[in-house]
Amino acid sequence: MLGVIIPTLDSERVLVATLAALVSGATEGLISEVVLADGGSHDDTAAIAEVTGCNILRLEGPLGTRLKAAATAARAPWFLFLRPGTVLDPPWIGEARRFIELVRGSERAAVFRRSASAPSPWREALAQAMLALGAAPHPDQGLLISRRFYDALGGHNGNAADPEADLIRRIGRRRIARLAAAAHNVSQDT
């Protein structure tokens, strides 16, 4: 049902945490595949993909081109784009499943609630205020989108300076739901 697509480039240190958070989604039958769009890693990213059963596409070139190629290679009717180091809170599975069932046939996408690595009431209040003022979602929040809607939008733009933000902009704030489960980002420096 859901193909997870993760762009990687020397991401071994943070990739394990992202994949670990996805295990429950696979065991519950929500995730059917994980595709790594690798830009030529020189670390153990490929070994991690092999051990965890991920498909890895080794493609050099712009991020948008790699993401679009991974989406083309994926077989699932729904995509979840995650950055390496993004860890979803456990309730994400039920929320993603409900969203998919709710929006069948409509042009909608979803992101997870953005969570700071060191949560504080002030940061959470600032994030909520920014959303209320119309701030666009950030690619660190993940993106849940149907293949049909992704294809209708033309997928990721290989020429865009930030292809993930560009896709979110083309979807438009009004067509993006914000799920309650949080997306935490593990720092490369940990």
C-alpha positions, -999 to 999 in steps of 0.1 A, spaced: 0 0 0 27 25 10 62 29 -5 86 48 16 112 68 -4 143 82 13 170 101 -5 205 92 9 240 103 6 264 91 32 235 87 56 244 56 75 245 74 109 209 87 108 193 62 84 191 34 110 169 55 133 145 63 104 143 27 93 138 14 129 107 37 132 92 22 101 94 -15 112 60 -14 129 45 0 97 59 -29 77 47 -55 103 12 -40 103 11 -43 65 10 -6 58 45 -4 42 51 -26 12 86 -13 2 113 11 11 134 26 -17 166 45 -10 175 71 -37 212 71 -31 234 98 -46 267 78 -44 273 71 -8 308 61 3 298 49 38 277 18 48 244 31 35 242 3 9 250 -23 36 222 -10 58 198 -12 28 208 -48 22 205 -59 58 171 -42 62 156 -53 29 154 -19 13 157 -14 -24 186 10 -33 188 30 -65 223 44 -70 218 75 -91 241 105 -93 226 138 -101 202 163 -86 180 154 -57 148 159 -76 159 136 -103 168 109 -78 135 112 -60 115 111 -92 134 80 -103 127 63 -70 90 71 -72 90 56 -108 107 25 -95 84 20 -65 53 -2 -70 31 11 -42 0 33 -49 10 57 -21 44 73 -13 59 85 20 89 107 13 112 110 43 146 125 48 172 103 65 172 111 102 134 116 103 118 95 130 80 93 132 61 89 164 44 55 168 8 69 162 19 77 126 7 43 113 -30 47 123 -30 84 112 -15 75 78 -39 47 73 -69 69 82 -57 96 59 -53 72 30 -87 58 35 -103 93 39 -89 109 8 -92 82 -18 -97 98 -52 -90 134 -40 -60 155 -46 -47 158 -11 -14 151 6 -3 151 43 27 159 65 35 151 101 37 176 129 72 191 130 89 184 163 121 200 176 148 176 187 147 192 221 109 199 226 99 229 246 66 247 251 80 278 234 91 260 203 58 242 200 39 274 204 61 291 177 55 262 153 17 264 159 18 302 154 37 298 121 11 272 109 -17 296 118 0 324 99 1 302 68 37 289 69 43 261 44 52 227 57 89 218 57 103 187 39 116 174 74 79 167 82 77 139 56 52 139 27 24 113 23 10 115 -12 -8 91 -37 11 81 -68 -18 94 -89 -15 129 -73 23 129 -74 22 120 -111 -4 146 -119 19 172 -103 48 160 -124 67 146 -94 99 162 -81 115 188 -103 151 178 -111 160 215 -119 146 230 -87 171 244 -61 151 226 -34 129 200 -51 112 188 -19 100 224 -10 91 230 -46 68 200 -46 52 211 -14 46 246 -29 30 231 -60 7 209 -39 -4 241 -20 -12 246 17 -49 240 12 -44 205 -1 -20 195 26 -33 180 58 -13 181 90 -13 148 109 -10 149 147 19 124 149 53 141 151 83 138 129 115 142 149 148 148 132 180 131 144 210 153 139 239 142 117 261 153 147 248 128 172 
